[in-house]
Amino acid sequence: MTDAVLQGRRHVIRSRVARLRAAHSYRTVLILIVAAFAFVSLAGDATWTAGVLLLLEAATLAVAVWTSGVIRANSSGLIALLVVSTALALAVVVSGGDGLVGAAALVSGVLVIATVVAIVIGVVDQDGVNAQSVTGAICIYILIGLLFLFLYGAIAVLGSGHFFAQGTDGTRSLRLYFSYVTLATLGYGDYTPAGNLGHTLALLEALIGQLYLVTVLALLVSRLRGAK
């Protein structure tokens, strides 16, 4: 067996050990997610708010990665991602413009996806169901709603027509409402997307939300009760 193979296996083992030693306490991650939710609901649509949201998502990713033990907190890749996110957030605050605001929404969506992946790895590595894994699963569910919020926002800002069939792009808080109503499959129908891309994303969000609740979260909660 070559030295390269041995070193590769040692690296994999060390990486898994680091993840297993992580705290896996997602309360701080959940607090940051709720803070982003509240900020969207209350802050309005001023240009600078897109930059603040981007920074919140970057901070959430950093805490989730640290909590899950996926990579080291001083990882060059993580640091580079945080630097790029911070630079874009500052550019949005200073310069504004639809292009930068749309780019910030897309990057925020990418950060949300990375956060979900980090939490999934941390939950799976626990090899069991406990309060922390359930908290992680709740974080993922709320993050899904935020992900689609950012996607809807990017379409509203960068698209040529109105996002909603009611003749408006809506405010960010209105798109937040629409995202979570769709995720929970409530189907109020007071606002509906106008374009094909909006239709597709809304349908995808509804499917993900329904399947997630009846499979992943329900399974975790049932196993947690059985372990007591």
Backbone as CSV, one residue per row, in Angstrom:
resi,resn,N_x,N_y,N_z,CA_x,CA_y,CA_z,C_x,C_y,C_z
1,MET,0.851,-1.196,0.000,0.000,0.000,0.000,0.887,1.246,0.000
2,THR,0.652,2.142,-0.934,1.504,3.313,-1.086,1.273,4.309,0.042
3,ASP,2.278,5.187,0.216,2.166,6.222,1.246,1.005,7.166,0.956
4,ALA,0.772,7.436,-0.339,-0.320,8.352,-0.697,-1.672,7.791,-0.269
5,VAL,-1.861,6.477,-0.465,-3.124,5.845,-0.082,-3.289,5.877,1.424
6,LEU,-2.189,5.550,2.150,-2.244,5.569,3.609,-2.565,6.960,4.141
7,GLN,-1.912,7.953,3.563,-2.161,9.322,3.999,-3.594,9.743,3.702
8,GLY,-4.107,9.285,2.548,-5.487,9.601,2.203,-6.462,8.999,3.189
9,ARG,-6.206,7.736,3.590,-7.095,7.082,4.553,-7.003,7.757,5.924
10,ARG,-5.799,8.133,6.326,-5.647,8.821,7.608,-6.396,10.146,7.602
11,HIS,-6.341,10.837,6.445,-7.039,12.118,6.347,-8.542,11.922,6.493
12,VAL,-9.083,10.891,5.837,-10.516,10.609,5.934,-10.902,10.292,7.372
13,ILE,-10.068,9.459,8.055,-10.348,9.082,9.446,-10.314,10.297,10.353
14,ARG,-9.274,11.146,10.159,-9.164,12.351,10.982,-10.344,13.284,10.758
15,SER,-10.794,13.394,9.495,-11.921,14.263,9.192,-13.178,13.769,9.888
16,ARG,-13.390,12.443,9.868,-14.583,11.905,10.514,-14.503,12.058,12.030
17,VAL,-13.322,11.851,12.582,-13.155,12.025,14.024,-13.448,13.462,14.418
18,ALA,-12.980,14.405,13.599,-13.232,15.820,13.901,-14.727,16.106,13.894
19,ARG,-15.434,15.501,12.942,-16.877,15.718,12.885,-17.568,15.086,14.088
20,LEU,-17.116,13.894,14.472,-17.740,13.213,15.600,-17.482,13.937,16.912
21,ARG,-16.372,14.651,16.979,-16.052,15.400,18.196,-16.755,16.748,18.252
22,ALA,-17.347,17.154,17.147,-18.022,18.458,17.126,-19.208,18.451,18.084
23,ALA,-19.622,19.645,18.472,-20.672,19.760,19.485,-22.026,19.283,18.977
24,HIS,-22.306,19.483,17.688,-23.593,19.110,17.099,-24.767,19.766,17.817
25,SER,-24.519,20.879,18.450,-25.603,21.630,19.085,-26.011,22.739,18.130
26,TYR,-27.160,22.582,17.528,-27.576,23.497,16.468,-28.437,24.643,16.978
27,ARG,-28.421,24.879,18.277,-29.227,25.968,18.811,-28.758,27.322,18.290
28,THR,-27.439,27.519,18.239,-26.925,28.794,17.728,-27.264,28.964,16.256
29,VAL,-27.163,27.877,15.496,-27.535,27.920,14.082,-29.005,28.293,13.943
30,LEU,-29.849,27.686,14.761,-31.281,27.982,14.716,-31.556,29.435,15.075
31,ILE,-30.839,29.949,16.050,-31.006,31.358,16.442,-30.666,32.287,15.270
32,LEU,-29.572,31.987,14.557,-29.184,32.810,13.408,-30.213,32.716,12.284
33,ILE,-30.762,31.530,12.080,-31.777,31.353,11.042,-33.031,32.154,11.386
34,VAL,-33.458,32.075,12.641,-34.627,32.834,13.080,-34.353,34.334,12.985
35,ALA,-33.112,34.746,13.268,-32.747,36.157,13.142,-32.881,36.624,11.694
36,ALA,-32.441,35.793,10.746,-32.593,36.132,9.327,-34.068,36.223,8.946
37,PHE,-34.868,35.286,9.453,-36.309,35.292,9.196,-36.935,36.587,9.720
38,ALA,-36.602,36.943,10.949,-37.155,38.153,11.550,-36.684,39.395,10.808
39,PHE,-35.427,39.393,10.385,-34.882,40.549,9.666,-35.631,40.764,8.360
40,VAL,-35.876,39.685,7.629,-36.623,39.798,6.376,-38.024,40.346,6.638
41,SER,-38.645,39.902,7.708,-40.014,40.315,8.017,-40.113,41.781,8.385
42,LEU,-39.055,42.333,9.021,-39.161,43.656,9.628,-38.329,44.745,8.950
43,ALA,-37.291,44.356,8.208,-36.303,45.350,7.783,-36.707,46.147,6.550
44,GLY,-37.671,45.700,5.786,-38.027,46.426,4.575,-37.148,46.042,3.397
45,ASP,-37.247,46.817,2.308,-36.591,46.468,1.046,-35.472,47.427,0.647
46,ALA,-34.942,48.186,1.581,-33.817,49.056,1.247,-32.649,48.218,0.727
47,THR,-31.850,48.799,-0.157,-30.769,48.057,-0.806,-29.811,47.439,0.202
48,TRP,-29.514,48.160,1.267,-28.520,47.675,2.227,-28.971,46.396,2.926
49,THR,-30.289,46.166,2.971,-30.776,44.972,3.670,-30.336,43.690,2.966
50,ALA,-30.152,43.737,1.643,-29.665,42.557,0.918,-28.255,42.201,1.356
51,GLY,-27.432,43.226,1.615,-26.074,42.980,2.095,-26.052,42.405,3.499
52,VAL,-26.917,42.916,4.363,-26.990,42.401,5.728,-27.448,40.944,5.730
53,LEU,-28.435,40.626,4.900,-28.918,39.247,4.802,-27.813,38.310,4.336
54,LEU,-27.022,38.782,3.376,-25.906,37.976,2.892,-24.910,37.691,4.012
55,LEU,-24.621,38.693,4.826,-23.703,38.501,5.954,-24.295,37.538,6.981
56,LEU,-25.600,37.620,7.205,-26.258,36.696,8.138,-26.148,35.253,7.644
57,GLU,-26.336,35.056,6.351,-26.239,33.698,5.805,-24.801,33.190,5.857
58,ALA,-23.834,34.085,5.639,-22.432,33.688,5.740,-22.079,33.283,7.171
59,ALA,-22.580,34.046,8.139,-22.341,33.712,9.545,-23.010,32.391,9.913
60,THR,-24.211,32.155,9.394,-24.915,30.912,9.667,-24.142,29.720,9.120
61,LEU,-23.605,29.865,7.914,-22.804,28.790,7.331,-21.568,28.511,8.173
62,ALA,-20.878,29.573,8.605,-19.660,29.391,9.402,-19.961,28.653,10.700
63,VAL,-21.043,29.016,11.373,-21.405,28.356,12.635,-21.831,26.910,12.374
64,ALA,-22.578,26.678,11.295,-23.021,25.317,10.979,-21.846,24.411,10.659
65,VAL,-20.889,24.931,9.914,-19.693,24.147,9.574,-18.899,23.827,10.832
66,TRP,-18.744,24.811,11.711,-18.014,24.593,12.960,-18.743,23.599,13.852
67,THR,-20.060,23.729,13.937,-20.846,22.840,14.780,-20.801,21.406,14.278
68,SER,-20.912,21.225,12.956,-20.930,19.889,12.375,-19.537,19.269,12.289
69,GLY,-18.501,20.091,12.366,-17.142,19.578,12.260,-16.790,19.133,10.864
70,VAL,-17.461,19.699,9.849,-17.223,19.294,8.464,-15.817,19.662,8.026
71,ILE,-15.432,20.902,8.274,-14.080,21.357,8.002,-13.640,22.235,9.162
72,ARG,-12.367,22.530,9.214,-11.857,23.373,10.286,-12.319,24.809,10.106
73,ALA,-12.451,25.500,11.222,-12.919,26.884,11.178,-11.937,27.776,10.420
74,ASN,-10.652,27.388,10.399,-9.648,28.188,9.696,-9.362,27.643,8.302
75,SER,-10.273,26.858,7.753,-10.101,26.317,6.405,-9.999,27.445,5.387
76,SER,-9.063,27.320,4.459,-8.866,28.369,3.453,-10.097,28.515,2.565
77,GLY,-10.769,27.396,2.265,-11.964,27.468,1.435,-13.080,28.226,2.117
78,LEU,-13.296,27.941,3.404,-14.336,28.641,4.150,-13.999,30.116,4.287
79,ILE,-12.747,30.417,4.580,-12.333,31.814,4.727,-12.528,32.567,3.407
80,ALA,-12.158,31.928,2.299,-12.322,32.569,0.990,-13.791,32.856,0.702
81,LEU,-14.661,31.891,1.030,-16.096,32.075,0.802,-16.640,33.223,1.641
82,LEU,-16.207,33.299,2.891,-16.663,34.374,3.767,-16.149,35.732,3.294
83,VAL,-14.917,35.760,2.791,-14.349,37.020,2.289,-15.126,37.500,1.061
84,VAL,-15.405,36.575,0.142,-16.163,36.941,-1.058,-17.561,37.428,-0.686
85,SER,-18.196,36.736,0.235,-19.533,37.134,0.659,-19.524,38.512,1.309
86,THR,-18.528,38.764,2.148,-18.417,40.066,2.814,-18.167,41.174,1.804
87,ALA,-17.291,40.900,0.823,-16.996,41.907,-0.201,-18.244,42.240,-1.018
88,LEU,-19.005,41.205,-1.388,-20.230,41.433,-2.152,-21.260,42.188,-1.311
89,ALA,-21.347,41.842,-0.026,-22.289,42.533,0.856,-21.934,44.016,0.962
90,LEU,-20.653,44.319,1.103,-20.232,45.721,1.178,-20.502,46.446,-0.131
91,ALA,-20.296,45.761,-1.249,-20.573,46.367,-2.553,-22.055,46.697,-2.693
92,VAL,-22.904,45.804,-2.196,-24.350,46.045,-2.244,-24.709,47.261,-1.401
93,VAL,-24.134,47.350,-0.212,-24.435,48.463,0.693,-23.951,49.786,0.104
94,VAL,-22.759,49.774,-0.495,-22.159,51.016,-0.987,-22.744,51.436,-2.333
95,SER,-22.823,50.475,-3.263,-23.192,50.819,-4.639,-24.657,50.554,-4.968
96,GLY,-25.193,49.463,-4.454,-26.572,49.108,-4.772,-26.709,48.662,-6.218
97,GLY,-27.878,48.800,-6.765,-28.121,48.387,-8.137,-28.763,47.011,-8.196
98,ASP,-29.660,46.816,-9.173,-30.379,45.553,-9.272,-29.450,44.374,-9.514
99,GLY,-28.395,44.597,-10.306,-27.464,43.507,-10.590,-26.795,42.979,-9.337
100,LEU,-26.310,43.884,-8.485,-25.649,43.478,-7.252,-26.640,42.861,-6.264
101,VAL,-27.837,43.427,-6.186,-28.849,42.884,-5.276,-29.250,41.473,-5.716
102,GLY,-29.411,41.275,-7.031,-29.721,39.945,-7.540,-28.600,38.961,-7.295
103,ALA,-27.351,39.422,-7.493,-26.201,38.560,-7.230,-26.119,38.189,-5.759
104,ALA,-26.419,39.149,-4.878,-26.409,38.879,-3.440,-27.456,37.829,-3.080
105,ALA,-28.628,37.896,-3.720,-29.679,36.908,-3.467,-29.225,35.515,-3.904
106,LEU,-28.581,35.434,-5.064,-28.119,34.137,-5.558,-27.015,33.562,-4.669
107,VAL,-26.069,34.408,-4.257,-24.994,33.944,-3.379,-25.565,33.530,-2.030
108,SER,-26.549,34.271,-1.533,-27.199,33.886,-0.277,-27.838,32.506,-0.410
109,GLY,-28.439,32.242,-1.567,-29.009,30.918,-1.812,-27.960,29.829,-1.803
110,VAL,-26.803,30.112,-2.398,-25.700,29.141,-2.392,-25.225,28.875,-0.966
111,LEU,-25.128,29.928,-0.166,-24.716,29.769,1.236,-25.734,28.933,2.015
112,VAL,-27.017,29.126,1.722,-28.054,28.325,2.382,-27.890,26.853,2.028
113,ILE,-27.645,26.566,0.755,-27.447,25.169,0.333,-26.247,24.560,1.042
114,ALA,-25.145,25.313,1.116,-23.952,24.818,1.806,-24.233,24.577,3.283
115,THR,-25.042,25.443,3.893,-25.405,25.270,5.304,-26.221,24.005,5.500
116,VAL,-27.173,23.758,4.605,-27.980,22.538,4.677,-27.097,21.297,4.572
117,VAL,-26.150,21.311,3.650,-25.241,20.167,3.479,-24.432,19.928,4.751
118,ALA,-23.912,21.008,5.348,-23.123,20.883,6.580,-23.960,20.284,7.709
119,ILE,-25.201,20.737,7.843,-26.063,20.213,8.909,-26.399,18.750,8.668
120,VAL,-26.684,18.393,7.418,-26.993,16.996,7.085,-25.833,16.088,7.468
121,ILE,-24.619,16.488,7.136,-23.439,15.684,7.481,-23.312,15.527,8.987
122,GLY,-23.529,16.625,9.720,-23.434,16.571,11.170,-24.488,15.677,11.792
123,VAL,-25.718,15.728,11.254,-26.798,14.894,11.785,-26.531,13.424,11.498
124,VAL,-26.100,13.108,10.282,-25.825,11.717,9.910,-24.680,11.142,10.731
125,ASP,-23.668,11.952,11.002,-22.500,11.481,11.752,-22.815,11.104,13.188
126,GLN,-23.947,11.531,13.702,-24.284,11.194,15.083,-24.740,9.740,15.231
127,ASP,-25.119,9.114,14.121,-25.527,7.708,14.133,-26.622,7.439,15.158
128,GLY,-27.521,8.353,15.320,-28.615,8.169,16.264,-29.520,9.383,16.247
129,VAL,-30.673,9.230,16.879,-31.635,10.324,16.919,-31.675,10.886,18.334
130,ASN,-31.472,12.187,18.434,-31.523,12.862,19.719,-32.057,14.273,19.507
131,ALA,-32.086,15.042,20.572,-32.625,16.397,20.473,-31.823,17.248,19.490
132,GLN,-30.511,17.021,19.413,-29.680,17.812,18.518,-29.982,17.506,17.058
133,SER,-30.172,16.240,16.730,-30.473,15.893,15.344,-31.837,16.435,14.926
134,VAL,-32.803,16.421,15.847,-34.117,16.992,15.543,-34.001,18.502,15.341
135,THR,-33.197,19.173,16.181,-32.974,20.615,16.000,-32.329,20.897,14.649
136,GLY,-31.364,20.055,14.273,-30.741,20.204,12.966,-31.739,20.039,11.844
137,ALA,-32.652,19.067,11.986,-33.671,18.841,10.960,-34.618,20.036,10.853
138,ILE,-34.950,20.646,11.986,-35.801,21.843,11.969,-35.072,22.992,11.268
139,CYS,-33.781,23.133,11.546,-32.979,24.158,10.870,-33.054,23.985,9.359
140,ILE,-32.930,22.745,8.896,-32.956,22.476,7.462,-34.299,22.889,6.866
141,TYR,-35.378,22.562,7.560,-36.709,22.894,7.044,-36.879,24.403,6.890
142,ILE,-36.466,25.162,7.889,-36.586,26.617,7.798,-35.670,27.167,6.714
143,LEU,-34.483,26.569,6.575,-33.546,27.010,5.550,-34.093,26.792,4.143
144,ILE,-34.870,25.745,3.956,-35.459,25.494,2.637,-36.353,26.673,2.242
145,GLY,-37.154,27.159,3.204,-37.991,28.322,2.925,-37.173,29.559,2.587
146,LEU,-36.056,29.756,3.295,-35.189,30.900,3.002,-34.516,30.753,1.646
147,LEU,-34.147,29.523,1.289,-33.521,29.295,-0.018,-34.451,29.749,-1.139
148,PHE,-35.702,29.330,-1.080,-36.633,29.716,-2.135,-36.963,31.201,-2.077
149,LEU,-36.922,31.787,-0.889,-37.075,33.244,-0.796,-36.017,33.944,-1.633
150,PHE,-34.762,33.519,-1.494,-33.681,34.149,-2.245,-33.823,33.896,-3.746
151,LEU,-34.279,32.707,-4.117,-34.488,32.418,-5.536,-35.606,33.286,-6.111
152,TYR,-36.700,33.404,-5.377,-37.793,34.276,-5.833,-37.318,35.727,-5.921
153,GLY,-36.510,36.137,-4.945,-35.997,37.499,-4.956,-35.103,37.774,-6.152
154,ALA,-34.256,36.803,-6.508,-33.377,36.970,-7.666,-34.197,37.094,-8.948
155,ILE,-35.251,36.281,-9.065,-36.115,36.368,-10.248,-36.816,37.715,-10.295
156,ALA,-37.310,38.185,-9.146,-38.024,39.458,-9.093,-37.118,40.622,-9.493
157,VAL,-35.861,40.573,-9.025,-34.945,41.692,-9.288,-34.374,41.632,-10.697
158,LEU,-33.989,40.441,-11.147,-33.296,40.304,-12.424,-34.240,40.049,-13.599
159,GLY,-35.463,39.588,-13.311,-36.407,39.291,-14.385,-36.982,40.548,-15.021
160,SER,-37.549,40.379,-16.209,-38.079,41.528,-16.949,-39.516,41.863,-16.566
161,GLY,-40.273,40.877,-16.137,-41.664,41.121,-15.780,-41.890,41.034,-14.284
162,HIS,-43.159,41.145,-13.902,-43.513,41.017,-12.492,-43.404,39.553,-12.072
163,PHE,-42.975,39.335,-10.833,-42.859,37.956,-10.346,-44.234,37.355,-10.067
164,PHE,-45.124,38.145,-9.480,-46.453,37.643,-9.148,-47.454,37.974,-10.252
165,ALA,-48.404,37.080,-10.441,-49.447,37.287,-11.446,-50.344,38.462,-11.085
166,GLN,-50.289,38.898,-9.833,-51.087,40.036,-9.380,-50.501,41.376,-9.815
167,GLY,-49.447,41.356,-10.633,-48.886,42.577,-11.193,-47.881,43.279,-10.316
168,THR,-47.165,42.536,-9.495,-46.166,43.126,-8.610,-45.042,42.122,-8.351
169,ASP,-43.869,42.654,-8.035,-42.772,41.804,-7.577,-42.910,41.478,-6.100
170,GLY,-43.716,42.276,-5.396,-43.873,42.099,-3.967,-42.659,42.590,-3.200
171,THR,-42.829,42.825,-1.931,-41.700,43.152,-1.065,-40.992,41.865,-0.664
172,ARG,-39.833,41.979,-0.056,-39.121,40.790,0.395,-39.929,40.041,1.460
173,SER,-40.579,40.782,2.343,-41.381,40.126,3.371,-42.581,39.407,2.755
174,LEU,-43.139,39.953,1.675,-44.244,39.282,0.990,-43.758,37.998,0.318
175,ARG,-42.571,38.053,-0.264,-42.019,36.834,-0.874,-41.670,35.802,0.193
176,LEU,-41.288,36.275,1.391,-41.065,35.351,2.504,-42.369,34.641,2.862
177,TYR,-43.438,35.416,2.972,-44.761,34.849,3.244,-45.135,33.820,2.173
178,PHE,-44.950,34.185,0.907,-45.291,33.275,-0.183,-44.454,32.002,-0.126
179,SER,-43.169,32.138,0.205,-42.292,30.976,0.258,-42.749,29.976,1.314
180,TYR,-43.048,30.462,2.507,-43.403,29.524,3.581,-44.838,29.005,3.451
181,VAL,-45.727,29.801,2.864,-47.063,29.286,2.563,-46.958,28.150,1.552
182,THR,-46.071,28.312,0.566,-45.860,27.263,-0.433,-45.179,26.055,0.178
183,LEU,-44.160,26.287,1.005,-43.433,25.187,1.636,-44.362,24.345,2.506
184,ALA,-45.266,25.003,3.209,-46.200,24.294,4.082,-47.431,23.780,3.335
185,THR,-47.476,24.032,2.013,-48.587,23.612,1.134,-49.938,24.074,1.674
186,LEU,-49.990,25.313,2.159,-51.257,25.855,2.654,-52.195,26.238,1.503
187,GLY,-51.614,26.738,0.403,-52.402,27.005,-0.785,-53.456,28.082,-0.635
188,TYR,-53.115,29.222,-0.039,-54.077,30.311,0.101,-54.503,30.868,-1.260
189,GLY,-53.539,30.978,-2.176,-53.871,31.447,-3.514,-53.974,32.945,-3.669
190,ASP,-53.673,33.714,-2.609,-53.749,35.164,-2.728,-52.630,35.726,-3.605
191,TYR,-51.494,35.029,-3.652,-50.405,35.411,-4.547,-49.923,34.170,-5.288
192,THR,-49.729,34.330,-6.586,-49.255,33.228,-7.415,-48.168,33.740,-8.359
193,PRO,-47.150,32.934,-8.654,-46.094,33.372,-9.570,-46.633,33.526,-10.986
194,ALA,-46.036,34.456,-11.729,-46.537,34.762,-13.067,-45.857,33.935,-14.156
195,GLY,-44.561,33.702,-14.041,-43.811,33.058,-15.110,-43.640,31.566,-14.906
196,ASN,-43.166,30.906,-15.952,-42.950,29.458,-15.892,-41.895,29.082,-14.859
197,LEU,-40.824,29.878,-14.761,-39.777,29.582,-13.782,-40.328,29.691,-12.368
198,GLY,-41.126,30.713,-12.117,-41.745,30.862,-10.807,-42.683,29.711,-10.493
199,HIS,-43.456,29.288,-11.493,-44.353,28.141,-11.316,-43.564,26.889,-10.939
200,THR,-42.471,26.659,-11.669,-41.661,25.453,-11.433,-41.051,25.460,-10.044
201,LEU,-40.505,26.601,-9.643,-39.883,26.692,-8.321,-40.914,26.523,-7.208
202,ALA,-42.089,27.120,-7.380,-43.134,26.999,-6.364,-43.590,25.546,-6.232
203,LEU,-43.732,24.876,-7.364,-44.118,23.464,-7.331,-43.044,22.618,-6.656
204,LEU,-41.780,22.902,-6.990,-40.674,22.169,-6.386,-40.622,22.395,-4.879
205,GLU,-40.829,23.625,-4.445,-40.809,23.929,-3.015,-41.933,23.203,-2.285
206,ALA,-43.118,23.184,-2.878,-44.246,22.501,-2.249,-43.972,21.000,-2.112
207,LEU,-43.399,20.400,-3.146,-43.086,18.969,-3.093,-42.038,18.673,-2.025
208,ILE,-40.987,19.492,-1.985,-39.928,19.292,-0.988,-40.489,19.453,0.422
209,GLY,-41.293,20.491,0.626,-41.856,20.734,1.951,-42.738,19.601,2.426
210,GLN,-43.596,19.096,1.556,-44.495,18.022,1.937,-43.736,16.729,2.222
211,LEU,-42.817,16.372,1.327,-42.060,15.136,1.504,-41.155,15.208,2.731
212,TYR,-40.584,16.369,2.989,-39.693,16.521,4.142,-40.451,16.311,5.448
213,LEU,-41.626,16.920,5.550,-42.396,16.814,6.794,-42.859,15.387,7.060
214,VAL,-43.316,14.691,6.020,-43.908,13.363,6.231,-42.859,12.252,6.255
215,THR,-41.619,12.574,5.937,-40.572,11.546,5.952,-39.495,11.871,6.978
216,VAL,-38.648,12.821,6.656,-37.457,13.083,7.466,-37.815,13.514,8.884
217,LEU,-38.576,14.603,9.012,-38.858,15.145,10.341,-39.738,14.198,11.150
218,ALA,-40.736,13.617,10.504,-41.612,12.679,11.216,-40.834,11.458,11.694
219,LEU,-39.905,10.963,10.869,-39.106,9.800,11.255,-38.204,10.129,12.443
220,LEU,-37.583,11.284,12.413,-36.700,11.679,13.512,-37.469,11.816,14.819
221,VAL,-38.623,12.464,14.760,-39.417,12.660,15.977,-39.904,11.324,16.525
222,SER,-40.348,10.421,15.661,-40.838,9.117,16.123,-39.717,8.304,16.751
223,ARG,-38.535,8.369,16.179,-37.403,7.629,16.756,-36.937,8.254,18.065
224,LEU,-37.049,9.576,18.164,-36.673,10.253,19.407,-37.610,9.820,20.527
225,ARG,-38.889,9.723,20.232,-39.850,9.272,21.242,-39.592,7.826,21.629
226,GLY,-39.227,6.992,20.638,-38.955,5.588,20.928,-37.708,5.378,21.741
227,ALA,-36.775,6.344,21.670,-35.527,6.199,22.424,-35.682,6.584,23.873
228,LYS,-36.779,7.231,24.254,-36.968,7.685,25.631,-37.394,6.518,26.525
